[in-house]
Amino acid sequence: MPAADPEPSTEPRRRDARPRRALAPNGSRGARRADDDQPLRAELFSVNQLERHARTLAGWHEVTTSPARGGDWLLARLADNEATLRDGYHLITEAVRKGRQITPAAEWLLDNYHLIEEQIRTVRKHLPRAYHRELPQLANVSTRGTPRVYHLALELISHAHGRVDDDALRAFVAAYQEIEPLLLGELWAIPIMLRLALIENLRRVVMRVTAGRRDREQAAHWVGKMTEVAATHPEGVVLILADLIGEDPPLTDAFAAELASRLQGHGPAMMFPLAWLEQRLGEYGETLEHVFELASQSQAADQVTIGNSISSLRFLTATDWRQFVEAMSVVEQTLRADPTSAYSAMDFGTRDRYRHVVERIAKRSAASENEVARAAIGLATAGSGRAAHVGYFLIDDGRPELERAVRMRKPVGLRVRRLARRYRFAIYAGSLALVTVLATVLAMAAFPQPATGWYRALWYGLLAIGASQLAIAIVHWASTLVVQPALLPRLDFQAGIPRPHRTMVAVPTLLTDAAEIDSLVEALEVRYLANRGQNLSFAL
């Protein structure tokens, strides 16, 4: 069964299985391991293993029926990650400025920090506050309010060691949906959640890199003090060693390896500190050779993880997510069964509009998104003429029938808007009349009126005409604020106009002389050369 923590510890157990004191992050001895600071490195899975793991997750995930309503902890965690990465970058930059050697993982951070900053800005732009509360949240994880799709991103990155590619991602998502389909909103959230998970992974690696940097600098500091004393008073090295023992620094792999490498080759005065270090390591069942090996392996693993994570961020930027969502969406596959086959021939904007209607209806009913899509297809199959197209029941007059079929709940606001749309002409005319009367009355009160007779009637008529023009301008302006434009469905002709939709573009002309004819024919030729198509013709 998967770990219930949304940020699971994925560090494999270290070294031997003999009972001893727990190891802290970065392999330190004498403190307890902090699981939430370990990089996301579980067992490395192949694509087939990822598919099996995705099916396991789909059966294990439990979506809560009472989603969290508190603060957005994902954005709070992102801000904390950003601060940690920035601090690590500044620490490594300072080390380079001082001419000190840095690890390969630190070099990756220096070379790609601008990309990480760009990805953080992208996440903030596309992940508004409270957005994650619209996504299904898990009930069987330790952090309340964890979106299901974020946990999926963590699991994928953990078992791919930060390496995300198109084949693995599609296989993972497709296998999960064999058991439990994802919502359209979750599919669109995948790139953002992957960025969040990769930034989380980078933060953990950078924490290890900076901790190792500090440990090595501390070891260099103590060895520097020892060598300085050994040059004049070799017996004083014992006093420096006593100070080191009294301070009791964490005996991490980085600290021990750096301390040993600097102590070696400095003469007999350093043999006693080296012997003490070997004795301390022996208390934990370690040897100097093993510590050197572990420190080297840790640096190599951090380099691979940070390199994979950076490459994955670049992959996310280059991916066409519109094509990914359509390929992965079960709703999309259902709607493509449109009896008229018109849906498949439409452009992306129209298809996306249809899918959003399905999404909105599902949110207000007990039916799932795919069940709503299947109901629309069923109604279209039973219909004829215009009603044989699925769009008739999604964006046209057949929508109330679809809503009744899935028992959609209609809030008061929706009922009011539809009532206003039904009586739109009466509301429009009434608004014009009301504003005209009000403007006329105000004008009559503001300006002096002529004497009796036909002058007064003419005056009233002129006021009413002026007020009506003002009313038209005000009502039209107000209409643009409350009425959304009705977008027409469009066919996708990017690959060219098919033969059933042969088109002729007729250019209206007014012939005045022979020179004008030559100019029009030349312009017609330019249009043809710029829009060559087997089924597209131009005419004057």
Order of alpha helices (4+ residues) and beta strands (2+ residues): beta-beta-alpha-alpha-alpha-alpha-alpha-alpha-alpha-alpha-alpha-alpha-alpha-alpha-alpha-alpha-alpha-alpha-alpha-alpha-alpha-beta-alpha-beta
